[in-house]
Amino acid sequence: MNKDEIIQFLTADGEEQQMLYETARGVRDKQFPEGVCIRGVVEVCNLCLCNCDYCPMRRDNLKNNSLFTLNEEGILGAVEQMTDCGIRTVFLQGGENPANTRVAGGAIRKIRSMYRDEVNIILNLGVKTAAEYAYLYEQGANGYILKFETSDPINHERLRHEALDKRIEAIQLLLETGYEVGTGMIIGLPGQTIDSIADDILLAKSLKVHMCSVSPFLPAAHTPLERYSSGSIDLSLNAISIMRILHPEWLIPSVSALEKIRIGGQIAGLNAGANVITVNYTPKQESGKYHIYGENRFVVTLGHALQTIAGAGLQAAADLRKPAAGPNAISKETNHESIPS
């Protein structure tokens, strides 16, 4: 699929769009017959030193936010609830700052011990030094997500206040360190064009990453972009399908931002070819302070994830590397109401 074809499919609607989704589902189901991976996220810290115009956790908002950093006990308590539910992909996420290296690093070996080493540990902690990446990898993390958000170097610097090259160099460093790497883009940023979205997809392809996400832009209060419109769901779904067709082996999440914009948005993401849903296990007293999409973000519970997967006619799997049967299946016997979101 060349750039002109990508642009054509990005704007697909009606029957052409449904054919695109059907093709993407067929590619996914052949590559991942096990079903949809459920991973659990713990947000370890909301202090971010970046100043991205679209994010309420931006540096200039520090005075408006109630800051928190989970201690090791808080992280391990949240992960223990994941083990009870049969989730074997643990995702530690936090704002970009030097302190979260030790916060996450201190917990990783203990998480591996809790799972007797049968666990995937993915981090999303921002740009770091080579030594920090190596330390976290040596502790036992095997995945890292670092989104470039937009491949347009001018728009990237205007909205993120740093050069795109810095982000790309960090992604390449992560790959060289040995991580399975994920990246991603935002659909609907001010100044974005269909042409630049096509470039986003091609950049992700050229980076040779293992995972990629598509998130529709969500305007948030107290940011420079609060008065702009949300990104297009249809354009986001079309991008998911295109990525699935181009890269059958990628892990592609159906993100909570889809559900925030439209009820059933995450089912639509799965129907477009996604194969991952992330459930939030951040303790409730802290999850309300993690304003990644604003104060009223949609927080995914295990019950919602299971209902979404079933609604798409799929099955839930703890780990797409193993058969979705027996211990690999996410337990439906869990009392979902008792699981903190």
Protein Blocks (a to p, Z undefined) as FASTA:
>chain_A
ZZklmmmmmmgghjllmmmmmmmmmmmmmmmmnbpaddddddfbfcdfbfcfkbmkbmkl
mmmpccddddfklmmmmmmmmmmnopabdcddddddfklmmmmmmmmmmmmmmnnopacd
dddebjadfklmmmmmmnopabdcddehiaclklmmmmnopafklmmmmmmmmmmnopac
dddddehiehiafklmmmmmmmmmmnopabdcdddddddehiaklmpccddfklmmmmmm
mmmmmmmmbccdddfklmmmpghklmmmmmnopabdcddfbdfklmmmmcfnojkbccdd
fklmmmmmmmnopacdfblkbccehjlpccfkbcfklpcZZ
